[in-house]
Amino acid sequence: MAETLETYMDADGRITEWPGKKKNDVKKLILDYMASKFEPGVEYTEREVNDILKRYHTFEDWALLRRELFEQGYMNRTKSGSAYWLTPNTKLI
């Protein structure tokens, strides 16, 4: 049975856990969901990114989510990490 995004969400729409190594399809769904919480064309500070991510998950690892959004190409950032923004090819759900 295929897992869905809802499998990893609580009643308030927050992600409750990060899937294991072999769950790349679910990780993509979670990253799509998290990316949808940011506005295209807006530049965010690292703190703003963290604050947004904190609102939409409960497992207390916003650094993991921020890093995954960057490494998987959903967001770009300055070399110093002081500013983040959605990449033009980010698909918003």
NORUR-V759889 format. One record per backbone hydrogen bond with DSSP energy under -0.5 kcal/mol. NH is the residue of the N-H (numbers start at 0). CO is the residue of the C=O. Records with the same first field share a line. If there is no record, write none. Layout:
NH = CO + CO
This chain:
6 = 3
7 = 4
8 = 5
9 = 13
12 = 9
14 = 55
15 = 7
16 = 7
18 = 16
22 = 19
26 = 22
27 = 23
28 = 24
29 = 25
30 = 26
31 = 27
32 = 28
33 = 29
34 = 30
35 = 31
36 = 33
37 = 34
41 = 38
43 = 83
48 = 44
49 = 45
50 = 46
51 = 47
52 = 48
53 = 49
54 = 50 + 51
55 = 51 + 52
56 = 53
57 = 14
58 = 14
64 = 60
65 = 61
66 = 62
67 = 63
68 = 64
69 = 65
70 = 66
71 = 67
72 = 69
73 = 68
74 = 68
75 = 84
77 = 82
80 = 77
83 = 43
84 = 75
86 = 73
89 = 86
91 = 89
92 = 31
